[in-house]
């Protein structure tokens, strides 16, 4: 037993002596600087690059076996200038000596300080690291682990790294093709001890400077990383990213975003999971989760995103955009909940639940391909007033619209370029809809777009006690779009509709309207000049407000008042029926066959409305078929059966109504002439009858 103890003690002493000898002798007999030239030559042979090591290589032996140096530079690729591809101010690596005897690798903190990496792409798309990447499969060898196993050498029992310390590092990227330059400065990375199964705290950050757009972004990251199953399962717990940015496209005072999440990647199962995802920013709070399959091949995503209520106007204002709406409270309460899935080229948002101020909406959006893109969508809304979201009406806006129309006509902009490649099929149903002040219910809309032609067909709704059916085609295959609209209104109360849409209800009654029109352009000035098409209408129990034709006739015949009504009075003319048709050509609308009936009157009309000039020139012809005594115009009964013309002329929004007195007098004179002729004819007939009677009486009397 004593011999065994002596033997072990002797062995220990021998090891200590050997180690001590190595500590003393190795630095004396081995100088790593003797191998500098070989290292430089090997790099030259492998890469064609010049390697320079300015500082001496310093060797340590016990308790750490390591080397440190500095002033290392690696030359750039030919054609990319004289600036080095990479330079390092200080680097070092140390391995603990004694654990190596037990096949345990314990590495001290890896230090890289003052590294500078210069990445470039020239105008031909060639980068300054292409020559370093080599050809695929160039080595033709086996992976290192396979080679080691093949050699039968013993592997390491364990690996432990005290940490990684990266500081004051800079990475620049210049892209001559894009004309942009980006710089990652103040790059830092600090970790705790790295070992299998242990949670490793990690701190990192950098400053990104961009030339296009001009922007400076600071990023800081904190996370706890752990690995298991031979690094096949990696967890990132408590990830927090803080991003501060200033520059073009960002708020004046800068932008701060904070992202938090817990991430688990299982490389063996080829999956990943993002839980407790949160994104906080100005006026924005997002939360959700994400599952990823086929992580390393063709990622498939499934997840959910929730947007807390946000003020979109305030958010846009932070980015220098002031959104003006007719209703100041519009776009101030927006929230959403979305389930998303992605596989291949297809992305599905299904279902989508959206709250837009007072509107609740549900539906889906499916992006089948980004080429086009190809989109399928469906949306159901309870109620929405679209007028709330339009810009406030003003003369200045009208002037701006006019300028936009001119710009479009001059070809300075092509707003429909994206529409020509869009493949869209979408449908929507709306319980209550207000648009252009018209109120609708049970709205159904289907929209398709293909090859630059967008169709809204069918459109249907219940409105003003009637029904609406229509379709609209927008042909944007050329720079100036063409619009074709076919609309049918059945059983509509036209008065309330005109009151809501135009602010005045000159025409009253229930009836049908059919319109088939075409126009070129979307701005008012373009529409006024290009409007063409046709239409017809018929109304029962109707009235035209603004003029009392019976009273106008009474006044014109001398029963009181003037011969003109201004059209803005409370007067009205009632009809049992009104019908007509129109044709339009280049903004000039012609109505040749207006017909209106009442117990007292029969009215016909014809004339033009000139939209480009904003004028009307119309002739109403009225015929009295009943007594006007109830209208206070007994004398006017003398005009019964006489056509009475009334000229409507002037500005479209405030025309004047004037009887054509000359035509009226001519008609009256003609009536009197006919009456006198009738009297004379009667007298002649009576005299002739009397004389003839006496002769006949004398002839046959006896």
C-alpha positions in Angstrom: 0.0 0.0 0.0 2.9 2.3 0.9 4.5 1.6 -2.5 1.2 2.6 -4.3 1.1 5.9 -2.4 4.7 6.6 -3.2 4.0 5.7 -6.9 1.0 8.1 -7.1 2.9 10.8 -5.3 5.8 10.4 -7.6 3.5 10.6 -10.6 2.0 13.8 -9.4 5.4 15.3 -8.7 6.5 14.2 -12.2 3.5 15.9 -13.8 4.1 19.0 -11.8 7.7 19.0 -12.8 6.8 18.5 -16.5 4.2 21.3 -16.4 6.7 23.5 -14.6 9.3 22.7 -17.2 6.9 23.4 -20.0 6.0 26.7 -18.5 9.7 27.6 -18.2 11.1 25.9 -21.2 8.4 26.2 -23.9 8.5 30.0 -24.2 12.3 29.7 -24.3 12.4 27.1 -27.1 9.2 28.1 -29.0 8.5 31.5 -30.4 5.2 31.8 -32.3 6.6 34.9 -34.1 8.9 32.5 -36.0 5.8 31.3 -37.8 4.4 34.7 -38.9 5.9 34.4 -42.4 4.4 31.0 -42.8 1.0 32.2 -41.7 1.1 35.2 -44.1 2.3 32.9 -46.9 -0.5 30.4 -46.3 -3.1 33.1 -46.4 -1.6 34.4 -49.7 -1.7 31.0 -51.3 -5.2 30.3 -50.2 -6.9 33.7 -50.9 -4.5 35.8 -52.9 -4.8 38.4 -50.2 -2.1 40.1 -48.3 -2.1 39.4 -44.5 -0.2 41.7 -42.2 0.4 41.1 -38.4 2.0 44.3 -37.0 2.1 43.4 -33.3 4.1 40.4 -31.9 2.4 37.1 -31.1 2.4 36.7 -27.3 2.3 33.2 -26.0 1.0 32.1 -22.5 1.3 28.5 -21.2 0.0 28.1 -17.6 -2.7 27.9 -16.5 -3.8 29.1 -19.9 -2.3 28.1 -23.2 -3.0 31.0 -25.5 -1.9 33.6 -27.9 -2.6 37.3 -28.3 -1.7 39.8 -31.0 -2.9 42.9 -32.7 -2.6 45.1 -35.7 -3.9 42.4 -38.0 -5.0 43.5 -41.5 -6.3 41.5 -44.5 -6.0 43.1 -48.0 -9.0 43.8 -50.2 -9.9 42.0 -53.4 -8.5 43.3 -56.7 -10.5 46.2 -58.1 -12.0 47.3 -54.7 -9.4 49.9 -53.7 -6.5 50.0 -51.3 -8.6 50.1 -48.1 -8.1 46.7 -46.2 -10.9 44.2 -46.3 -10.6 43.7 -42.6 -8.4 44.9 -39.7 -8.3 44.0 -36.0 -6.8 46.1 -33.3 -6.6 43.2 -30.8 -7.5 39.6 -30.7 -6.7 36.7 -28.3 -7.7 33.2 -27.4 -6.6 31.1 -24.4 -7.3 27.4 -23.5 -6.8 26.0 -20.0 -4.0 23.5 -20.0 -4.7 20.9 -17.4 -8.3 20.1 -18.5 -6.9 19.1 -21.9 -5.4 16.1 -20.2 -8.9 14.9 -19.5 -10.1 15.7 -23.0 -12.0 18.8 -21.6 -11.7 22.0 -23.6 -12.0 25.1 -21.4 -11.6 28.3 -23.4 -11.2 31.7 -21.8 -13.2 34.7 -23.0 -12.6 35.1 -26.7 -11.6 38.7 -27.3 -12.0 40.7 -30.5 -11.4 44.5 -30.1 -11.4 47.2 -32.7 -12.4 45.0 -35.7 -13.2 46.8 -39.0 -14.8 44.9 -41.9 -15.2 46.6 -45.2 -17.9 45.0 -47.5 -18.5 46.2 -51.0 -20.5 45.4 -54.2 -19.4 47.0 -57.5 -21.6 48.2 -60.4 -21.4 44.8 -61.9 -22.8 43.0 -58.8 -19.5 41.5 -57.8 -18.7 41.6 -54.0 -15.3 41.8 -52.4 -15.7 38.5 -50.6 -16.7 36.3 -53.6 -13.1 35.1 -54.0 -13.1 34.1 -50.3 -16.3 32.0 -50.6 -14.7 29.6 -53.2 -16.7 27.2 -55.4 -19.3 24.9 -53.9 -17.9 21.6 -53.1 -14.4 22.9 -53.8 -12.7 21.0 -51.0 -14.3 17.7 -51.9 -13.5 16.5 -48.4 -15.6 15.2 -45.6 -16.8 17.3 -42.8 -14.3 17.8 -39.9 -16.3 15.6 -37.5 -16.6 12.8 -40.0 -12.9 13.0 -40.7 -12.2 12.8 -37.0 -14.4 9.9 -36.5 -12.9 8.1 -39.5 -9.5 8.6 -38.0 -10.6 7.0 -34.8 -9.2 9.7 -32.7 -10.8 10.5 -29.3 -13.3 13.3 -29.2 -13.7 16.0 -26.5 -15.5 15.1 -23.4 -16.8 18.6 -22.9 -16.4 22.1 -24.2 -16.7 25.3 -22.1 -16.1 28.9 -23.2 -15.9 31.6 -20.6 -17.5 34.0 -22.9 -17.2 36.2 -26.0 -16.3 39.8 -25.9 -16.6 41.8 -29.1 -16.1 45.6 -28.8 -15.7 48.7 -30.9 -16.3 46.8 -34.1 -17.3 48.4 -37.4 -18.9 46.9 -40.5 -19.4 49.1 -43.6 -21.4 48.1 -46.7 -21.2 50.1 -49.9 -23.5 49.1 -52.8 -22.6 50.8 -56.0 -25.5 49.3 -57.9 -28.0 50.9 -55.5 -25.9 54.0 -54.8 -26.3 53.4 -51.1 -23.9 53.0 -48.1 -24.6 51.6 -44.7 -22.3 51.5 -41.7 -22.7 49.3 -38.5 -20.6 51.1 -35.9 -20.0 50.6 -32.2 -20.8 46.9 -32.6 -20.6 45.2 -29.3 -21.2 41.7 -28.0 -20.7 40.3 -24.5 -21.8 36.9 -23.3 -21.5 34.9 -20.1 -19.9 31.5 -19.9 -20.9 29.2 -22.8 -21.6 25.5 -22.0 -24.1 22.9 -23.0 -27.4 23.2 -21.2 -26.5 26.4 -19.3 -28.4 29.7 -19.7 -26.0 32.3 -21.2 -26.7 36.0 -20.7 -26.1 38.0 -23.9 -25.8 41.7 -24.4 -25.3 43.2 -27.9 -25.8 46.4 -29.8 -24.8 48.6 -32.7 -25.4 51.9 -34.5 -26.6 51.8 -38.1 -25.9 54.8 -40.3 -27.6 54.9 -43.7 -27.0 57.2 -46.7 -30.3 56.3 -48.5 -32.4 57.2 -46.7 -30.4 59.4 -44.4 -30.9 57.7 -41.0 -29.2 56.7 -37.8 -30.5 53.8 -35.8 -29.3 52.5 -32.4 -30.1 48.9 -31.4 -29.6 47.3 -28.0 -30.4 43.6 -27.3 -30.6 41.6 -24.1 -31.4 37.9 -24.0 -30.7 34.7 -22.1 -29.6 31.9 -24.5 -29.4 28.2 -23.7 -28.7 25.1 -25.8 -29.6 21.4 -25.3 -29.5 18.1 -27.1 -26.0 18.9 -28.5 -27.0 22.4 -29.6 -30.0 21.0 -31.5 -32.5 22.9 -29.3 -31.8 26.6 -28.7 -33.9 28.8 -26.4 -33.9 32.6 -26.3 -35.7 33.7 -23.1 -36.6 37.2 -22.3 -35.4 38.7 -25.6 -35.7 42.5 -25.5 -34.8 44.6 -28.5 -34.8 48.4 -28.2 -34.5 50.4 -31.4 -34.0 54.2 -31.4 -33.9 55.9 -34.8 -33.7 59.4 -36.3 -33.6 60.6 -39.8 -35.6 60.7 -43.1 -39.1 59.2 -42.9 -39.1 59.1 -39.1 -40.7 61.5 -36.5 -39.0 64.8 -35.9 -38.0 63.8 -32.4 -37.1 60.2 -33.4 -38.7 56.9 -33.0 -38.3 54.3 -30.3 -39.5 50.7 -30.7 -39.3 47.9 -28.1 -39.7 44.3 -29.1 -40.0 41.5 -26.5 -40.4 37.7 -27.1 -39.4 34.2 -26.0 -38.0 32.1 -28.8 -37.4 28.3 -29.0 -35.8 26.7 -32.1 -35.7 22.9 -32.4 -33.2 22.1 -35.2 -33.8 18.4 -35.0 -37.6 18.8 -35.4 -36.9 21.8 -37.8 -39.4 24.0 -35.9 -39.4 27.2 -34.0 -41.9 29.0 -31.7 -42.2 32.7 -30.8 -44.2 33.3 -27.7 -45.1 36.4 -25.7 -44.4 38.6 -28.7 -44.9 42.3 -28.0 -44.1 45.4 -30.0 -44.5 48.8 -28.4 -44.0 52.0 -30.2 -45.6 55.5 -30.5 -49.4 55.1 -30.5 -48.9 51.3 -31.3 -49.0 48.1 -29.2 -48.9 44.7 -30.9 -49.0 41.3 -29.3 -49.1 37.8 -30.6 -47.4 34.4 -31.1 -45.9 32.5 -34.0 -45.2 28.8 -34.8 -42.7 27.9 -37.6 -42.4 24.6 -39.3 -39.7 23.5 -41.8 -37.5 26.1 -40.3 -34.4 25.3 -42.3 -36.0 24.4 -45.7 -39.2 26.1 -46.6 -40.6 27.9 -43.5 -44.3 27.6 -42.8 -45.8 30.1 -40.4 -48.9 30.0 -38.2 -49.7 32.7 -35.7 -51.8 35.5 -34.3 -51.3 39.2 -34.2 -53.4 41.6 -32.0 -53.3 45.4 -32.4 -54.5 47.4 -29.5 -56.6 50.4 -30.1 -54.5 53.1 -31.7 -55.0 56.6 -33.1 -53.9 56.4 -36.7 -54.0 60.1 -37.2 -51.7 60.7 -34.3 -49.4 58.0 -35.5 -49.2 59.4 -39.0 -48.6 62.9 -37.6 -45.5 61.6 -35.8 -44.1 60.7 -39.3 -44.9 64.1 -40.7 -48.1 63.2 -42.4 -51.3 65.1 -41.4 -54.4 63.0 -42.3 -57.4 65.3 -42.7 -60.9 63.8 -42.7 -64.4 65.2 -42.9 -65.0 63.9 -39.4 -62.2 64.9 -37.1 -62.8 61.8 -35.0 -62.3 59.4 -37.9 -59.3 57.0 -37.7 -58.8 57.7 -34.0 -59.9 54.3 -32.7 -58.5 51.4 -34.7 -57.8 47.9 -33.5 -57.5 44.4 -35.0 -57.0 40.7 -34.3 -55.5 38.6 -37.2 -54.7 35.0 -37.5 -52.0 34.5 -40.1 -50.5 31.5 -42.0 -47.8 31.4 -44.6 -46.6 28.5 -46.8 -44.6 28.8 -50.0 -45.8 31.9 -51.8 -49.2 32.0 -50.2 -50.0 34.1 -47.1 -53.4 33.9 -45.4 -54.9 36.4 -43.0 -58.0 34.4 -41.8 -59.9 35.5 -40.0 -59.4 39.2 -39.8 -61.4 41.1 -37.1 -61.2 44.8 -37.4 -62.6 47.7 -35.5 -62.5 51.0 -37.3 -64.0 53.7 -35.0 -67.7 52.7 -34.9 -67.4 50.0 -37.5 -67.0 46.3 -36.8 -65.6 44.1 -39.7 -64.7 40.4 -40.1 -63.3 38.6 -43.1 -60.1 37.3 -44.7 -57.3 38.3 -47.0 -55.4 35.6 -49.0 -52.3 36.5 -50.9 -51.8 33.5 -53.2 -48.8 34.9 -54.9 -46.6 38.0 -54.6 -46.2 38.0 -58.4 -49.0 40.2 -59.6 -50.0 40.1 -56.8 -52.8 37.5 -56.7 -55.3 38.4 -53.9 -58.6 36.9 -52.7 -60.5 38.7 -50.0 -63.9 38.9 -48.2 -65.1 41.5 -45.7 -68.4 41.8 -43.8 -69.1 45.1 -42.1 -72.0 46.1 -39.8 -72.1 49.8 -40.7 -69.8 52.4 -42.1 -70.1 56.0 -43.2 -67.4 56.5 -45.9 -68.0 60.2 -46.1 -66.4 60.5 -42.6 -63.0 59.4 -44.1 -63.0 61.7 -47.1 -60.9 64.9 -47.1 -62.9 67.9 -46.0 -64.6 69.6 -48.9 -63.2 73.0 -49.8 -62.5 75.2 -52.8 -58.8 74.6 -52.2 -59.4 70.9 -52.5 -61.4 71.4 -55.8 -58.5 73.4 -57.1 -56.0 70.7 -56.1 -58.2 68.1 -57.8 -58.1 70.2 -60.9 -54.3 70.4 -60.8 -54.1 66.6 -60.3 -56.3 66.2 -63.3 -54.0 68.3 -65.4 -51.0 66.4 -64.1 -52.6 63.1 -65.0 -53.5 64.4 -68.5 -49.9 65.5 -69.0 -48.6 62.1 -68.1 -46.5 63.1 -65.2 -47.7 60.3 -63.1 -49.2 56.9 -63.7 -51.3 56.0 -60.6 -52.7 52.8 -62.2 -49.5 51.0 -63.0 -49.9 48.5 -60.1 -53.5 47.8 -61.2 -52.4 46.3 -64.5 -50.6 43.4 -62.8 -53.1 42.9 -60.0 -55.2 39.7 -59.9 -58.0 40.4 -57.5 -61.2 38.7 -56.5 -63.0 40.3 -53.5 -66.4 40.7 -52.1 -68.0 42.7 -49.3 -71.3 42.9 -47.5 -72.3 46.0 -45.5 -75.3 46.2 -43.2 -75.6 50.0 -43.5 -73.5 52.2 -45.8 -73.4 55.9 -46.3 -71.5 57.2 -49.4 -71.8 60.6 -51.0 -74.4 61.2 -48.3 -76.7 58.5 -49.8 -77.9 56.0 -47.3 -78.0 52.3 -48.2 -78.8 49.0 -46.5 -77.9 45.4 -47.2 -75.1 46.3 -49.6 -73.5 43.5 -51.6 -70.4 44.2 -53.7 -68.1 42.0 -55.8 -64.8 43.3 -57.2 -62.5 41.7 -59.7 -59.4 43.0 -61.3 -57.3 41.4 -64.1 -55.0 42.9 -66.7 -55.7 46.5 -65.7 -59.5 46.2 -65.9 -61.3 46.5 -62.5 -64.9 45.5 -62.4 -67.4 46.1 -59.6 -70.2 43.6 -60.6 -72.6 43.1 -59.2 -73.5 45.9 -56.8 -76.8 45.7 -54.9 -78.5 47.6 -52.1 -81.8 48.7 -50.6 -82.2 52.4 -50.4 -85.0 55.0 -50.1 -87.8 52.5 -50.2 -86.4 50.9 -53.4 -83.6 48.8 -54.7 -80.3 49.5 -56.5 -78.5 47.2 -58.9 -75.5 48.2 -60.9 -72.0 47.6 -62.2 -68.9 49.7 -62.8 -65.9 48.9 -65.0 -62.7 50.8 -64.7 -60.4 50.3 -67.6 -56.9 51.4 -66.6 -54.9 49.7 -69.4 -53.9 53.2 -70.6 -52.6 56.0 -68.5 -56.0 57.8 -68.4 -58.6 55.5 -67.1 -62.0 54.9 -68.7 -65.2 54.3 -66.7 -68.4 52.6 -67.7 -71.3 52.5 -65.2 -74.7 50.9 -65.6 -77.1 51.6 -62.7 -80.7 50.8 -62.1 -82.9 52.3 -59.4 -86.3 50.7 -58.9 -89.1 52.0 -56.7 -86.9 54.8 -55.4 -88.2 57.8 -53.5 -86.2 60.3 -55.5 -86.8 63.3 -53.2 -85.0 62.1 -50.1 -82.2 60.7 -52.2 -81.6 64.0 -53.9 -81.9 65.8 -50.6 -79.1 63.7 -49.1 -76.8 63.6 -52.1 -77.2 67.1 -53.5 -78.6 69.0 -50.6 -81.8 69.9 -52.5 -84.9 67.9 -53.4 -86.3 69.7 -56.5 -87.7 66.5 -57.8 -90.1 64.4 -55.7 -91.8 61.1 -56.4 -91.4 57.3 -56.5 -90.1 55.7 -59.6 -87.4 54.0 -61.7 -84.2 55.3 -63.1 -81.8 53.6 -65.5 -78.4 55.1 -66.4 -75.7 53.8 -68.8 -72.8 56.2 -68.9 -69.2 56.4 -69.9 -66.5 58.8 -68.9 -62.7 59.3 -69.3 -60.7 60.3 -66.2 -61.7 60.4 -62.5 -61.5 64.1 -61.7 -64.6 66.3 -61.9 -63.2 68.4 -64.7 -62.4 65.3 -66.8 -65.8 63.8 -66.1 -67.7 67.0 -67.1 -65.9 67.1 -70.5 -66.2 63.4 -71.3 -69.5 62.2 -69.9 -71.5 60.2 -72.6 -74.3 57.7 -72.5 -78.0 57.5 -72.1 -80.7 56.9 -69.5 -84.4 57.0 -68.8 -86.7 57.7 -65.8 -90.4 57.5 -64.8 -92.0 58.8 -61.6 -95.5 58.6 -60.2 -97.1 61.0 -57.8 -94.3 63.4 -58.3 -93.6 67.1 -58.0 -91.0 69.6 -59.1 -90.1 72.1 -56.4 -89.0 75.6 -57.1 -91.7 76.7 -59.6 -95.5 76.7 -59.6 -96.3 76.5 -63.3 -100.0 77.1 -62.8 -99.2 80.2 -60.7 -96.6 81.3 -63.2 -99.2 81.2 -66.0 -101.7 83.1 -63.9 -99.1 85.8 -63.2 -98.2 86.0 -66.9 -101.9 86.5 -67.9 -102.1 89.6 -65.7 -103.6 88.0 -62.5 -100.8 89.5 -60.3 -97.1 89.3 -59.8 -94.3 89.2 -62.3 -93.7 86.9 -65.2 -90.6 85.2 -63.7 -89.9 82.9 -60.7 -86.4 82.7 -59.4 -86.4 78.9 -58.8 -85.3 79.2 -55.2 -88.8 79.7 -53.8 -91.0 77.2 -51.9 -93.3 76.9 -55.0 -93.9 73.5 -56.5 -95.8 71.8 -59.3 -97.4 68.4 -58.7 -97.7 65.7 -61.3 -99.4 62.3 -61.3 -96.7 61.1 -63.7 -93.4 62.2 -65.1 -91.1 60.4 -67.5 -88.3 61.1 -70.0 -85.0 60.0 -71.4 -81.6 61.5 -72.1 -78.5 61.2 -74.2 -75.1 62.6 -73.3 -72.1 63.4 -75.5 -68.9 65.0 -74.3 -70.6 66.4 -71.2 -73.6 67.9 -73.0 -76.8 66.2 -71.8 -79.9 66.3 -74.1 -83.4 65.5 -73.0 -85.9 65.5 -75.9 -89.0 63.9 -74.5 -89.9 65.1 -71.0 -93.6 64.4 -70.2 -95.5 65.3 -67.1 -99.2 65.1 -66.3 -101.3 66.6 -63.6 -105.1 67.1 -63.3 -104.6 70.7 -64.6 -101.6 70.5 -66.8 -99.8 68.6 -69.5 -96.1 69.4 -69.8 -93.5 68.4 -72.3 -89.9 69.5 -72.3 -86.7 69.4 -74.3 -83.3 71.0 -74.0 -79.7 70.7 -72.9 -77.6 70.7 -69.8 -74.0 71.7 -70.6 -71.7 70.3 -67.8 -68.4 71.9 -69.0 -70.1 75.3 -69.1 -72.3 74.5 -66.0 -75.4 75.9 -67.8 -78.9 74.8 -68.7 -81.0 75.8 -71.7 -84.4 74.1 -71.5 -87.9 74.7 -72.8 -91.0 73.5 -71.0 -94.2 73.6 -72.9 -97.4 73.6 -70.8 -101.0 73.0 -71.8 -103.9 73.7 -69.5 -106.4 70.9 -69.5 -108.5 71.9 -66.4 -109.8 74.9 -64.7 -107.3 77.2 -62.8 -110.1 78.8 -60.7 -108.8 76.9 -57.7 -105.4 78.4 -58.4 -106.8 82.0 -58.3 -106.6 82.3 -62.0 -110.1 82.4 -63.5 -109.0 84.5 -66.4 -106.3 82.1 -67.3 -108.9 79.5 -68.1 -109.1 81.3 -71.4 -105.7 79.7 -72.2 -107.1 76.2 -71.8 -105.8 74.1 -74.7 -103.2 76.7 -75.6 -99.5 75.5 -75.5 -97.6 77.8 -73.1 -93.7 77.7 -73.3 -91.5 78.4 -70.3 -87.8 78.9 -70.8 -85.3 77.6 -68.1 -82.0 79.2 -68.6 -78.8 80.2 -66.8 -76.4 78.7 -64.3 -77.1 75.0 -63.6 -77.3 75.5 -59.8 -79.5 78.6 -60.0 -81.5 78.8 -63.2 -84.3 81.3 -64.0 -87.8 80.3 -65.2 -89.4 82.7 -67.7 -92.6 82.2 -69.9 -92.0 82.8 -73.6 -94.5 85.7 -73.8 -94.1 86.1 -77.6 -95.0 82.5 -78.2 -97.8 82.8 -75.6 -99.3 85.9 -77.3 -99.1 84.2 -80.6 -100.8 81.2 -79.2 -103.5 83.4 -77.6 -104.0 85.4 -80.8 -104.3 82.2 -82.8 -106.8 80.9 -80.2 -108.9 84.2 -80.5 -108.7 84.0 -84.3 -110.0 80.5 -84.2 -112.7 81.6 -81.7 -113.7 84.5 -84.1 -113.7 82.2 -87.0 -115.9 79.8 -85.1 -118.4 82.7 -84.3 -118.5 83.9 -87.9 -119.0 80.4 -89.1 -121.8 79.9 -86.7 -123.6 83.1 -87.8 -123.2 82.3 -91.4 -124.5 78.8 -90.8 -127.5 80.3 -88.9 -128.3 82.8 -91.6 -127.8 80.3 -94.3 -130.0 77.9 -92.5 -132.8 80.6 -92.0 -132.8 81.7 -95.6 -132.7 78.2 -97.0 -135.5 77.2 -94.6 -137.9 79.9 -95.9 -137.3 78.9 -99.5 -137.9 75.3 -98.7 -140.9 76.2 -96.7 -142.3 78.2 -99.7 -141.5 75.4 -102.0 -143.2 72.6 -100.1 -145.7 74.8 -98.1 -148.7 74.4 -100.3 
